[in-house]
């Protein structure tokens, strides 16, 4: 569903070109499945290899002085130096996506083995006409659905903005200098939440919807660190590698969620008189979380330009359409091959299976019946 050419991140750096024995300045780019390096002066693509072909990623020093990042691809060692904003940021992000790619490739291999072509391919020719009409109908319905989605997205955005404005206005209704303010009576009880924050983790285990590893960036900081994102029915929580809570957003405290790419989002809570609380989260597992966020925060989520294609692909009816057609073809095949198969012993089943293998094509009478169906 996703474009493999999406550029997740890119960093200015220098690459050691072994053929000319010199450092070349350019940009190191990361896509969901590959790593690339493009030279600044010539625009030439000097490095382009798949994440699954990487053997190791290490932090090393060139000439025992300059900090560098090395990537061992098959038997070739690639050197990258002068990384911006710093080497740790690039190392953490590359290692995260490399690890997730290795895990997903194992699952993909198991799925590919299971999706072997079956005898049902013989019926696809008979169903081509019906499939084409279904596809045309689905495209028209999908286009009309997109128009309704755009209208609902605009209404949800207006309603979400009104919720944020209402929350901020309630803070302004009772100024801090007013002697009868409700905040004055709540002040003593607000000193205890930090003490109970560590205890809340055990209570939240019951309502966990999903938990994924993420790379965390706080506000505009250049440093990133690995951690975890946990979704609850009542909100979301960001924690570090040691499961220490960094910040917890209740559902009503989330003012907006921006989907920058299918792999990166930012969560923000607005305040009056002090800076907003904002976190930027990057993860290879983020495509699994975005649909849940879209359901939970439908009025506050916003897909930016690079993520609009991902949002549209998920809502496409083509996948469901293909599934239903193959299910229909499988049912028809069962009816043709075994129109009245009794519940007998295993010998009868084996003989039917041999007859099925010997059968080369369907008769004309059966083909006419299929066309009528």
C-alpha positions as CSV (number, residue, x, y, z in Angstrom):
1,X,0.0,0.0,0.0
2,X,2.9,2.3,0.6
3,X,5.4,3.8,-1.9
4,X,8.8,2.4,-1.3
5,X,10.4,5.6,-2.6
6,X,9.1,7.7,0.3
7,X,12.0,9.6,1.8
8,X,11.7,9.2,5.5
9,X,14.7,11.3,6.4
10,X,17.9,12.8,4.9
11,X,21.0,14.2,6.4
12,X,23.9,16.3,5.1
13,X,27.2,14.3,5.4
14,X,30.4,13.2,3.7
15,X,31.0,9.8,2.0
16,X,34.4,8.2,1.5
17,X,34.6,7.3,-2.2
18,X,37.1,4.4,-2.3
19,X,37.7,4.6,-6.1
20,X,39.1,8.2,-5.9
21,X,40.3,7.9,-2.2
22,X,38.5,11.1,-1.2
23,X,35.5,12.4,0.8
24,X,32.5,13.5,-1.2
25,X,29.9,15.8,0.3
26,X,26.2,15.0,-0.2
27,X,23.1,13.8,1.4
28,X,22.4,10.4,3.1
29,X,18.7,9.4,2.6
30,X,16.6,6.7,4.2
31,X,13.5,5.1,2.6
32,X,11.3,2.4,4.1
33,X,13.5,-0.3,2.4
34,X,16.8,1.3,1.3
35,X,19.7,3.6,2.0
36,X,21.0,6.1,-0.6
37,X,23.7,8.7,-0.9
38,X,23.6,11.5,-3.5
39,X,26.6,13.7,-4.3
40,X,26.0,17.5,-4.0
41,X,28.1,18.6,-7.0
42,X,27.3,16.0,-9.6
43,X,23.9,14.8,-8.3
44,X,25.2,11.2,-8.9
45,X,23.7,8.4,-6.8
46,X,26.8,6.8,-5.3
47,X,25.2,4.5,-2.8
48,X,21.9,2.6,-3.1
49,X,21.3,-0.7,-1.3
50,X,18.5,-2.6,0.5
51,X,18.2,-2.5,4.3
52,X,18.0,-6.3,4.4
53,X,21.5,-6.5,2.8
54,X,23.1,-4.7,5.8
55,X,25.3,-6.9,8.1
56,X,26.0,-4.3,10.8
57,X,25.9,-0.5,11.6
58,X,28.7,0.8,13.9
59,X,30.1,4.1,15.3
60,X,33.8,4.4,14.4
61,X,36.5,7.0,13.9
62,X,38.3,7.7,10.7
63,X,42.0,8.4,11.0
64,X,41.4,7.9,14.8
65,X,40.1,11.5,15.0
66,X,36.9,12.1,13.1
67,X,33.7,10.5,14.3
68,X,32.1,8.4,11.6
69,X,29.3,5.9,10.9
70,X,30.1,2.7,9.1
71,X,27.6,0.4,7.4
72,X,28.7,-3.1,6.3
73,X,26.7,-4.0,3.3
74,X,27.4,-7.7,2.2
75,X,31.2,-7.4,2.1
76,X,31.5,-3.7,1.3
77,X,32.1,-1.2,4.2
78,X,30.7,2.3,3.6
79,X,32.0,5.3,5.6
80,X,29.9,8.3,6.4
81,X,31.3,11.3,8.4
82,X,30.4,15.0,9.2
83,X,26.8,13.9,9.9
84,X,24.3,16.6,10.8
85,X,22.8,17.3,13.3
86,X,25.0,14.6,14.9
87,X,26.1,11.0,14.6
88,X,23.9,9.6,17.3
89,X,20.7,10.9,15.7
90,X,21.5,9.2,12.4
91,X,22.7,6.0,14.1
92,X,19.5,5.6,16.2
93,X,17.1,6.1,13.2
94,X,19.0,3.8,10.8
95,X,19.4,1.0,13.4
96,X,15.7,1.2,14.2
97,X,14.5,0.8,10.6
98,X,17.2,-1.8,9.8
99,X,16.0,-4.0,12.8
100,X,12.3,-3.6,11.8
101,X,13.1,-4.5,8.2
102,X,14.8,-7.7,9.2
103,X,11.9,-8.7,11.4
104,X,9.3,-7.9,8.7
105,X,11.2,-9.7,5.9
106,X,10.9,-13.0,7.9
107,X,7.1,-12.5,8.1
108,X,6.9,-11.6,4.4
109,X,8.7,-14.8,3.5
110,X,6.2,-16.9,5.4
111,X,3.3,-15.1,3.8
112,X,4.7,-15.5,0.3
113,X,5.0,-19.3,0.8
114,X,1.4,-19.4,1.9
115,X,0.1,-17.5,-1.1
116,X,0.7,-20.2,-3.7
117,X,-1.3,-20.1,-6.9
118,X,-4.2,-22.6,-6.8
119,X,-6.5,-24.4,-9.3
120,X,-8.9,-21.4,-9.0
121,X,-6.8,-19.6,-11.7
122,X,-8.7,-21.6,-14.3
123,X,-11.9,-19.6,-13.4
124,X,-10.4,-16.1,-13.6
125,X,-11.0,-16.0,-17.4
126,X,-14.7,-16.6,-16.8
127,X,-14.9,-13.9,-14.2
128,X,-12.9,-11.2,-16.0
129,X,-16.0,-9.4,-17.3
130,X,-17.8,-9.3,-14.0
131,X,-14.5,-8.2,-12.3
132,X,-14.1,-5.3,-14.7
133,X,-17.7,-4.1,-14.0
134,X,-17.1,-4.4,-10.3
135,X,-13.9,-2.4,-10.5
136,X,-15.6,0.4,-12.5
137,X,-18.4,0.6,-10.0
138,X,-15.9,0.5,-7.1
139,X,-14.0,3.4,-8.6
140,X,-17.1,5.6,-9.0
141,X,-18.2,4.8,-5.4
142,X,-14.6,5.4,-4.2
143,X,-14.6,8.8,-5.9
144,X,-17.9,9.8,-4.3
145,X,-16.7,8.5,-1.0
146,X,-13.6,10.7,-1.2
147,X,-15.9,13.7,-1.7
148,X,-17.9,12.8,1.4
149,X,-14.6,12.2,3.3
150,X,-13.3,15.6,2.4
151,X,-16.6,17.2,3.7
152,X,-16.4,15.2,7.0
153,X,-12.7,15.9,7.4
154,X,-13.5,19.7,7.2
155,X,-16.3,19.4,9.6
156,X,-14.2,17.4,12.1
157,X,-11.4,19.9,11.8
158,X,-13.9,22.7,12.7
159,X,-15.3,20.7,15.6
160,X,-11.8,19.9,16.8
161,X,-10.7,23.5,16.7
162,X,-13.8,24.5,18.6
163,X,-13.0,21.9,21.4
164,X,-9.5,23.4,21.7
165,X,-10.9,26.9,21.8
166,X,-13.4,25.9,24.4
167,X,-10.7,24.4,26.6
168,X,-8.5,27.5,26.4
169,X,-11.4,29.8,27.1
170,X,-12.3,27.9,30.3
171,X,-8.8,28.7,31.5
172,X,-9.3,32.4,30.8
173,X,-12.7,32.5,32.5
174,X,-11.1,32.3,36.0
175,X,-7.9,34.5,36.1
176,X,-5.2,33.5,38.5
177,X,-5.4,36.9,40.3
178,X,-9.1,36.5,41.0
179,X,-9.5,35.7,44.8
180,X,-12.5,33.4,44.3
181,X,-11.0,31.4,41.4
182,X,-11.7,27.7,41.4
183,X,-8.0,27.1,40.8
184,X,-7.2,28.5,44.2
185,X,-9.1,25.6,45.9
186,X,-7.5,23.0,43.6
187,X,-4.0,24.2,44.1
188,X,-3.1,21.9,47.1
189,X,-4.3,18.8,45.4
190,X,-2.4,19.4,42.2
191,X,1.0,18.9,43.9
192,X,0.5,15.1,44.2
193,X,0.1,13.8,40.6
194,X,3.9,13.5,40.1
195,X,4.1,11.1,43.0
196,X,1.3,8.9,41.7
197,X,2.6,8.9,38.1
198,X,4.9,6.0,38.7
199,X,2.0,3.9,40.1
200,X,-0.3,4.6,37.2
201,X,1.7,2.3,34.9
202,X,0.3,-0.8,36.5
203,X,-3.2,0.5,36.3
204,X,-2.8,1.4,32.6
205,X,-1.8,-2.2,31.6
206,X,-5.5,-3.2,31.5
207,X,-6.4,-0.7,28.7
208,X,-3.4,-1.0,26.4
209,X,-4.5,-1.0,22.7
210,X,-1.1,-1.2,21.1
211,X,2.6,-0.5,22.0
212,X,5.4,0.1,19.5
213,X,9.1,1.1,19.6
214,X,9.6,4.8,18.5
215,X,12.4,7.4,18.0
216,X,11.4,10.4,20.1
217,X,12.1,14.1,19.4
218,X,10.9,16.6,22.0
219,X,9.8,20.0,20.5
220,X,12.6,21.4,18.3
221,X,15.5,19.5,20.0
222,X,18.0,18.1,17.6
223,X,18.7,15.1,19.7
224,X,16.6,11.9,19.4
225,X,16.3,9.0,21.7
226,X,14.6,5.5,21.4
227,X,11.5,4.8,23.4
228,X,8.0,3.4,23.3
229,X,4.6,4.7,22.3
230,X,1.6,3.2,24.1
231,X,-2.0,3.8,23.1
232,X,-4.8,3.4,25.7
233,X,-8.5,3.8,25.4
234,X,-8.2,7.0,27.4
235,X,-5.1,8.6,25.7
236,X,-1.5,7.9,24.8
237,X,1.8,7.6,26.7
238,X,5.4,8.2,25.7
239,X,8.1,6.4,27.7
240,X,11.9,5.7,27.4
241,X,13.6,2.4,26.9
242,X,13.5,1.7,30.7
243,X,9.7,2.1,30.7
244,X,9.9,5.4,32.6
245,X,7.1,7.7,31.5
246,X,8.3,10.8,29.7
247,X,4.8,12.3,29.1
248,X,1.2,11.1,29.1
249,X,-1.6,12.7,27.0
250,X,-5.1,12.2,28.0
251,X,-7.6,12.2,25.1
252,X,-9.0,15.6,26.0
253,X,-5.4,17.1,26.3
254,X,-4.4,16.2,22.7
255,X,-5.1,19.3,20.6
256,X,-3.8,18.0,17.3
257,X,-2.0,15.1,15.7
258,X,-0.1,15.7,12.5
259,X,0.8,12.8,10.2
260,X,4.0,14.0,8.4
261,X,4.7,10.6,6.6
262,X,3.3,7.1,7.1
263,X,6.2,6.6,9.6
264,X,6.3,9.9,11.5
265,X,3.7,11.8,13.5
266,X,3.7,14.8,16.0
267,X,1.4,15.2,19.0
268,X,0.8,18.6,20.5
269,X,-1.0,20.2,23.4
270,X,-1.5,23.9,23.4
271,X,-1.3,26.3,26.4
272,X,-1.8,30.0,27.0
273,X,1.2,31.9,28.4
274,X,3.7,29.1,28.1
275,X,5.2,26.9,25.3
276,X,3.2,24.1,23.8
277,X,4.0,20.5,24.7
278,X,4.9,18.8,21.5
279,X,6.6,15.4,20.6
280,X,7.6,14.1,17.2
281,X,7.6,10.3,16.9
282,X,9.2,8.1,14.2
283,X,8.7,4.4,13.9
284,X,8.7,1.6,11.3
285,X,5.5,0.3,13.0
286,X,3.7,3.6,12.7
287,X,1.5,2.5,9.8
288,X,-0.2,0.1,12.2
289,X,-0.9,2.8,14.7
290,X,-2.2,5.6,12.4
291,X,-5.5,3.9,11.7
292,X,-6.2,3.5,15.4
293,X,-5.3,7.2,16.0
294,X,-7.6,8.2,13.1
295,X,-10.5,6.4,14.8
296,X,-9.6,7.7,18.3
297,X,-8.8,11.3,17.4
298,X,-10.8,11.7,14.1
299,X,-11.5,15.4,14.8
300,X,-7.9,16.3,15.7
301,X,-5.8,14.3,13.2
302,X,-4.4,15.9,10.1
303,X,-2.6,14.2,7.1
304,X,0.1,16.4,5.6
305,X,1.1,16.4,2.0
306,X,3.5,13.4,2.1
307,X,0.9,11.3,4.0
308,X,-2.2,11.9,1.9
309,X,-1.3,9.1,-0.5
310,X,-1.0,6.7,2.5
311,X,-4.5,7.7,3.8
312,X,-6.1,7.3,0.4
313,X,-4.5,3.9,-0.2
314,X,-5.8,2.5,3.1
315,X,-9.4,3.5,2.2
316,X,-9.2,2.0,-1.3
317,X,-11.8,-0.7,-1.9
318,X,-9.7,-2.6,-4.4
319,X,-8.2,-4.9,-1.8
320,X,-11.7,-5.9,-0.5
321,X,-12.9,-6.2,-4.1
322,X,-10.1,-8.6,-5.0
323,X,-10.7,-10.7,-1.9
324,X,-14.4,-11.1,-2.6
325,X,-13.8,-12.1,-6.3
326,X,-11.3,-14.8,-5.2
327,X,-13.7,-16.0,-2.6
328,X,-16.5,-16.3,-5.3
329,X,-14.1,-18.1,-7.6
330,X,-13.1,-20.5,-4.9
331,X,-16.8,-21.3,-4.2
332,X,-17.6,-21.8,-7.9
333,X,-14.6,-24.1,-8.3
334,X,-15.7,-26.2,-5.3
335,X,-19.2,-26.5,-6.9
336,X,-17.9,-27.6,-10.3
337,X,-15.3,-30.1,-9.1
338,X,-17.4,-31.7,-6.3
339,X,-21.1,-30.9,-7.0
340,X,-22.3,-33.6,-4.7
341,X,-19.4,-34.9,-2.7
342,X,-20.6,-37.2,0.1
343,X,-19.1,-37.3,3.5
344,X,-17.2,-40.5,3.0
345,X,-13.9,-42.1,4.0
346,X,-10.5,-41.0,3.2
347,X,-10.2,-43.3,0.2
348,X,-13.1,-41.4,-1.6
349,X,-11.4,-38.1,-0.9
350,X,-8.1,-39.3,-2.4
351,X,-9.8,-40.6,-5.5
352,X,-11.6,-37.3,-6.0
353,X,-8.2,-35.5,-5.6
354,X,-6.7,-37.7,-8.3
355,X,-9.6,-37.0,-10.7
356,X,-9.1,-33.3,-10.0
357,X,-5.5,-33.4,-11.0
358,X,-6.3,-35.3,-14.2
359,X,-9.0,-32.9,-15.2
360,X,-7.4,-30.5,-17.8
361,X,-10.3,-28.2,-18.5
362,X,-14.0,-27.5,-17.8
363,X,-16.7,-28.7,-20.2
364,X,-18.7,-26.3,-22.3
365,X,-21.9,-27.0,-20.5
366,X,-20.3,-26.2,-17.1
367,X,-18.8,-23.0,-18.6
368,X,-22.2,-21.8,-19.7
369,X,-23.6,-22.5,-16.2
370,X,-20.8,-20.4,-14.7
371,X,-21.5,-17.6,-17.1
372,X,-25.1,-17.5,-16.1
373,X,-24.2,-17.5,-12.4
